[in-house]
Amino acid sequence: MKKSYLLNVLMLCCALFVCTSTWAKAENDQTPATTEGTAQTNDGDLTQKVNKLLSLLPKFSGYIQTGYNWGDKNGDNRSSFQLKRMRLIIDKQVSKTFDFRAQLECFSGSTDGTAYSKKVITVMDAFINAHITKGLHFRAGQYYLPLGFENYDISPATLETVDFSNICYRMVCRNAVSTPNLIDYGRDLGIMAYGDFLPSKDKKFNYLSYQVSLSNGYLPTLNDDNKSKDIIGRITVRPIEKLRIIGCYNWGEYKGLNENGDTKDYLPMNRFITGAWYYDPNGLDLRAEYGHIKSDDADVDEDGFYFLAAYKIGKFLPVARFDMYRDKTNKTSANNKDNYLIGCTYEPIKDVKFQVNYILSDYTDKVDKGTGNSLQIMCLLKF
């Protein structure tokens, strides 16, 4: 009887051991899957939270342009390493209707007015966009004016050469009437309506675009110095996808000296720019612009023209440009010259490019300069 009892106990223990082992094995087989599923769920929740947080933040980008400049520029000789530009751009899509942009120039031509002429941070752009329909958008704040291709459609980060043409620098970024000639970087405070019409069949481009701007006509970030406002209108016709033709007109009244040397608050000045641009990002790039600036009361009469040709060959972009400017009322100015530029841009990887430009300057007979030449070597890094 004792043997029978012991045998029953032994069989019961074996059964319990087998059941326990089977349950433990099943639990071990299921635990990693359960843990992995829980981890995946936590990772998914964390990713969603991070993405939601990032969507609330603005987008930061910009670029740095630095290098070396040697030779003649606007009549002066120089040899200098340069930190030409450092831009910080902040973009934010607030909703389907509203977005904003802010752009800061950390190494601009502006100085703090001290004897050391320390460079200061400049607010280039700070505006809000309201997108109503494809044919009607509004922009309010400080923005780049719709004058010419180089000021409105191109930035230093996308320009084929190191520097812009004289049309952009002297006609768009400068007020020839205000005393002294104010440099406004082609920016102004105001409000602008813009839009596109007549889309192509493939929806890749629009045959007609427009911009109408009402602005102060004074220095960026500052209140107007008179009650008159600048009116700028621009029309872009695009007969084919890669070709654009523009006409831009600016009317304004400014505070300055008239032809008799008297200070006046409302001296009229008109600016007109027209041009054509054929652009294939992987091939031929041809652009030409003509500009005219006129004020009879302030004795201003200037003309400018340039023609640029470039061709993309792999990572290289060889470029040539002819750039002419004439100040008809100040014939001894060093700006009266023809610039002949040849150069090349090399982009080894995305967002990094090296530029070499050689410029031969041929001054007019009234300018006591003869000829000059300069060499620019620059590196531009986008971030």
Disulfide bonds with the S-S distance in Angstrom:
none
